[in-house]
């Protein structure tokens, strides 16, 4: 199953909700939501700085990952960005692919 890195940043309303509900309840909600999409949460961490939450998830496909991001972002309390993650083996496969690319001016 493909892996994705979800990065979340709370706005003022999201931070107020976090203060009210606590960190473990938000983690439980994300786990339930990802499970409902046929996926699994591998890691969930809060952080300081520009990004408030880092989550690594397994999801069935890119469409499911996009749907999750669209729905969460539409609510407006948190901004989610989604990054597909590749295994070392997938990178090995990519390195072996022939790509008929010609640089500009050649």
SULDA-V633640 format. One record per helix or strand. SS is the DSSP state (2 for helix, 1 for strand). FROM is the first residue (numbers start at 0). TO is the last residue. If there is no record, write none. Layout:
# SULDA-V633640
ss->{SS,SS}
from->{FROM,FROM}
to->{TO,TO}
This chain:
# SULDA-V633640
ss->{1,2,2,1,1,2,1,2}
from->{1,11,22,39,52,61,77,87}
to->{9,20,35,45,58,74,84,95}
